Amino acid sequence: MTQKLIEKFENDMAKRTRFMRFLLVLDQMINVIFWNGSQDETVSSHIGRRIEKGVATKFEKKLCCFLKRLENNHCFKSLGE
């Protein structure tokens, strides 16, 4: 178990810059504050799940459409993040 956590940590450090990890933390914090979501999930992932379940608000759908301009299918690609 400990070895898997170490590997995950090292993989994350190699994959993302410090600034990108900082943005990820902000994203997760916003998910907790405004969506009462998990601290381990991004806003995009949270909204993607809500859209799949058919319970997303109009605002959430519009936010997802905005994020789609930055990356095609961003909310669905980020599921589980």
N, C-alpha and C positions, 0 to 999 in steps of 0.2 A: 504494500500500500504506500509506504513512504517513498519507495523508489519511483512509483508512478507519479506521485506529486512532484518529485524532483525533476523527472523527465518533462512533465507538463510545464513546469516553471521555466526550465531551460529552453524548451521549444518556443514558449511565449516570448522570452527575452530575445531569441534569435529572429523571431518573425516580426516583432513590432518595435518601433523606436520608443524611447521614453515619452516623447510627446504624444504618440498614438496611444500608448497605455494610459496616459493622463486623460486623453479625450474619452477613452473607453470607461474610465472610472466616473467621469462626469456624466456620461450617457447612462450608466447604471444608477447613479445617484438620482438623476432626473426621473428614471423609471420608478424608483422607490418613492420619491416625494410626490410626484404628480399622478402616477398611475397605481400607487400602492402595490407595485410589482416586486419581484424578487431582486435582491441585491446582486445576483449573479446573472441577470438578464438585461439586455439593452432594450431601449424603447422600441427600436425597429422590430426586434424579435417578439416583444410583447404584443405589439400592434399586429404583426403578421399572424400570430396565433389567434388573436381576436377576430381578424378578418376571416380566417379559415373556419372558425366556429360560427361566423355569421352574427357576432355580437358587437362589432366595432361601431363606434359612433361616427357621425359625419366628419367631425374634426379629425379623428384618427385616420379615416380613409383619405382625407385631403392631405394630411401629413405624409402618409405613405406615397401618395401621388407626387408630392414635392420631392421626397427622397428618391423616387424613381428617376428623377432628372439627373441626380448625382451618380446613380448606379442602377442599371436596368434590374427590375425586380428586387430591389434592395431589401424590402421587408421580408420577403420570402427566402432570400439567400441568407439572411441573418438569423433565421429560425435556429434556436438552440444556442445562440451566442450569448 
